[in-house]
C-alpha cells in the first residue's frame, strides 16, 4: 500500500556493511574519474548501476512506482511543465519513474488479467515504435523525445497491473484533501507567471513554476467534476476552509486567469463541467450553475478588466473575443485593438498547417507511414516561426499522430481513446444500475478527466510532454484497473467501494 514505509532489505546479510560502503565509494570515484574523460560512458555506467540496484530490490518496485507516480502527478498539477525539468538533461523525473515502472512490469507483474484496452495500447505502442526506432540514428534524442507520445503509454500498462481497490480508495481520499490546496494555488501561480517571479531551471531555462492556461484548465475541470459528481463531500460534509462553498469561491477565482489566457481551457472546462452535470443528474449542481450565472452577470454589468500579462485581460470583452475566435473565421475589422485579430491569426495559422498535414497523409504519399518521430514537423512543413526552431509540432496531438504515424496510427489512436471512453461510460452506468454509487461516481470522474485532456490537446501539444501525457495515461491505467476490480467485486456481490 502507498502509505506503508519503504523498507529495503539486504539480500546477503553475511556481507559486512563497511564492505558494501567501500564498494559503493570505489564505484562512485571510478565513475567520477571516467566522467572526466568519457562523460557518455560514465552516464551509461551510472544508468546500469541504477537499474541493477532496482533489480536487487525488485520486491519494492511496484510500491516505489506507485509512490513516484503520485509525486509526479502532484508536481505536474502544481508547477506544470516546470516540474517536468526536475533532473538533469536528458533524464528527468518522469523518465526515472517510467523506468521503475517498466522494470516492475517485467519483474513483478504476475497473473495480470488482460483487458481489451491492453491490446489497443499495445497496438498503438507497436506502431509508434516502428515509426521511431528507424529514425534514432538520424535524429538521436529528438526521436526518443517525440516518441514520448506513445512511450508514456507504459504508465497505463503498469498502473493497470498494480492498482488495487485500496489504492482507488486512497486516491479518492487524498484528492479530496488536495482539492482546496490546488484551487487556492492556481491564482497564485498565475500571479507568479505574470510578474515573472519564478526562477528558471539552469539546465533548461524553463521556469520552475510554469503556468499555462490550457494545462491548468484541465486540472480545474478535474477538480470541478470531482466536486460536482459528489466525490468531494461523499462521506461527510466538509467544513471550514474545506467547505464546498469555499472551494467553489476559490475555483471561480482560479478560472478567471485561466480562461483569459487560453481558448482551449474554455472548451475543456465548459464541456467537462457539462459532462459532469449530465452524469451526476442531481440537484446538487444547481448551486454551481446559479453561482456561475451570477458571476457572469456581475462581470458583464461592471465590465471589470484586469491585466494578466501577455497582452491579455480578464474582462467580458476578452472572454467574448475568445469565444468568437473559436467559432468564427472573420478577422477583426474594426478599431477594437489587435487581440481578436491575433487570436484569429493563430487559429488561421494552425488550420493551414493542419490542412497541409491532412493533404500529405490522408490524400498524399504519407498515408501509411507518416513522417515518423524525430523530424521537426514545423521545419519540414514550412511553418517554423523562429530561427531557433523551437516549434516542433502543430499544437494538436491528434494531428501530430496523423503526421508522424499516418492513417494506421490515427485509426489506432482513435480506437484506443474511444475504447477507453466506452469502457468508463459502460462501467459508470452499470455501477449506477446495480447501486454501487461510489464506483459509478469514480468511473464518471475518470471519464470527465479524460474528456478534458482530449479537448485541450486538440489545441495544444499537451501530450507531447510528460505533464500532460503522464496524467492521461495514469487516468487510463487506473480506469482499466478499476474496470477489472469492479468485474470481480460485483461478481462476488461486493458493491461498496467505501468498505475497501
Buried (B, 14 or more C-beta within 10 A) or exposed (E): EEEEEEEEEEEEEEEEEEEEEEEEEEEEEEBEEBBEEEEEEBBEBBEEBBBEEBEBBEEBBBBBBBBBBBBBBBBBBBBBBBBBBBBEEEBBBBBBBBBBBBBBBEBBBEEBEEBEBBEBBBBBBEBBBBBBBBBBEEBEEBBBBBBBBBBBBBBBBBBBBBBBBEBBBBBBEBBBEBBBBBBBBBBEBBEBBBEEEBEBBEEBEBBBBBBBBBBBBBBBBBBBBBBBBBBBBBEEEBEEEBBBEBBBBBBBBBBBBBBBBBBBBBBBBBBBBEBBBEBBEEEBBEEBEEBBEEBEEEBEEEEEEEEBBEEBBBBBBBBEBBBBBBEBEEEBEEEEEEBBBBBBBBBEBBEEBBEBBBEBBEEEEBBEBBBBBBBBBBEEBEBBEEEEEEBBBBBBBBBBBBBBBBBBBBBBBEBBBEBBBEBBBEBBBBBBEEEBBBBBBBBBBBBBBBBBBBBBBBBBBBBBBBBBBBBBBBBBBBBBBBBBBBBEBBEEEBBEBEEB
